[in-house]
Amino acid sequence: MIRIASLVLYLAMILAGWAFPILGIFLLAAMGIAVIAGRRKKWCSSYCPRGSFLDLVMSKLSPRKPIPRFLLSKRTWAAGLAVFSIVFAMQLRNAGLFGPWDGDSLSRLGLVFYRMCLVSSAIAIPLAFWKNHRSWCAVCPVGNLLRR
């Protein structure tokens, strides 16, 4: 049931996040609750909206080949984390979220999370078609940070 709800949240986020940026805040809240509740391992296997999408949808379309070794390396993960951190910080700055917040700040923060989700999905889906439906998870910044 959790996986289906997570899949629905993911699809809602991808399809309507630009119009309803508060969905990005829900995604952030779900991640925070899972971490605080000590469900770090459960995040990737059950709660992660993208992971649920990859398992429930993309696994049926993926060739299920072994994940390439270079995606499993610490260098690839570190490079991915660095790029995502820089892009995330730039988006926060461009959205004006490093300064004083106003009534529209939560909406702008939600859009930042929506864009991060959209871009990382644009990487995850081709990886799923190319090798394995969970190839993205090897370099996912969130999952790797939670496992450390």
C-alpha positions in Angstrom: 0.0 0.0 0.0 2.8 2.4 0.9 4.5 1.7 -2.5 1.3 2.5 -4.4 0.8 5.7 -2.4 4.4 6.6 -3.1 4.0 5.9 -6.8 0.9 8.1 -6.9 2.8 10.9 -5.2 5.6 10.6 -7.7 3.2 10.6 -10.7 1.3 13.6 -9.2 4.6 15.4 -8.7 5.9 14.8 -12.2 2.6 15.6 -13.9 1.3 18.5 -11.8 4.3 19.7 -9.7 4.8 22.8 -11.9 1.2 23.9 -11.3 1.0 22.8 -7.7 4.5 23.3 -6.2 3.3 22.3 -2.8 3.7 18.7 -3.9 7.5 19.3 -3.8 7.1 20.2 -0.1 5.1 16.9 0.5 8.0 15.0 -1.1 10.5 16.7 1.2 8.3 16.1 4.2 7.9 12.4 3.4 11.7 12.0 3.1 12.2 13.9 6.4 9.6 11.7 8.2 11.2 8.5 7.0 14.7 9.6 8.1 13.5 10.8 11.5 11.5 7.6 12.1 14.7 5.6 11.5 13.4 4.1 8.3 16.6 4.8 6.3 16.7 1.4 4.6 12.9 1.5 4.1 13.2 4.8 2.3 14.8 3.3 -0.8 12.9 0.0 -0.8 9.4 1.3 0.0 8.9 5.0 0.6 10.9 6.6 -2.2 8.4 7.8 -4.8 10.9 7.4 -7.7 12.0 3.9 -6.4 8.3 2.9 -6.3 7.9 4.1 -9.9 11.0 2.3 -11.0 10.0 -0.9 -9.4 6.3 -0.9 -10.3 6.5 0.6 -13.8 10.0 0.6 -15.2 10.9 -2.9 -14.1 8.4 -4.2 -16.7 10.2 -2.2 -19.4 13.8 -2.6 -18.3 16.2 -5.3 -19.8 17.3 -6.0 -16.2 20.9 -6.2 -17.1 23.5 -5.8 -14.3 24.2 -2.3 -13.2 27.5 -1.1 -14.7 30.4 -1.1 -12.3 31.2 2.6 -12.9 27.8 3.6 -11.6 28.5 1.7 -8.4 31.8 3.4 -7.7 32.3 6.0 -5.0 33.7 8.4 -7.5 30.6 8.4 -9.6 28.5 8.8 -6.5 30.7 11.7 -5.2 30.6 13.4 -8.6 26.8 13.0 -8.8 26.4 14.4 -5.3 28.6 17.3 -6.1 26.7 18.2 -9.2 23.3 17.8 -7.5 24.4 19.9 -4.5 25.7 22.7 -6.8 22.5 22.6 -8.9 20.3 22.6 -5.8 22.2 25.5 -4.2 21.9 27.5 -7.5 18.2 26.8 -7.7 17.7 27.9 -4.1 19.7 31.1 -4.8 17.8 31.8 -8.1 14.5 31.3 -6.3 15.6 33.9 -3.7 15.4 31.5 -0.8 18.8 32.5 0.8 17.3 35.8 1.8 14.3 36.7 3.8 11.2 34.5 3.1 7.8 35.9 2.2 4.4 34.4 1.5 5.5 32.9 -1.7 8.7 31.2 -0.4 7.2 27.8 0.2 5.8 27.7 -3.3 9.3 28.6 -4.7 10.9 25.9 -2.5 8.3 23.4 -3.8 9.3 24.3 -7.4 12.9 23.7 -6.6 12.1 20.2 -5.4 9.9 19.7 -8.4 12.7 20.6 -10.8 15.2 18.4 -9.0 12.8 15.5 -9.2 12.1 16.1 -12.9 15.7 16.4 -13.9 16.8 13.3 -11.9 13.8 11.4 -13.4 15.1 12.5 -16.8 18.3 10.6 -15.9 16.6 7.6 -14.1 14.2 6.7 -16.9 16.8 6.3 -19.7 19.1 4.4 -17.3 16.2 2.0 -16.6 15.7 1.4 -20.3 19.4 1.0 -20.9 20.4 -1.4 -18.2 18.4 -1.9 -15.0 15.3 -0.3 -13.6 17.2 0.5 -10.4 20.4 1.9 -12.0 19.5 5.4 -10.8 19.6 4.2 -7.2 23.3 3.4 -7.5 24.0 7.1 -7.9 21.0 8.6 -6.1 22.3 11.3 -3.7 19.5 10.8 -1.2 19.8 7.0 -0.9 23.5 7.1 -0.7 23.6 9.8 2.0 21.1 7.8 4.0 23.2 4.6 3.7 26.3 6.3 5.0 
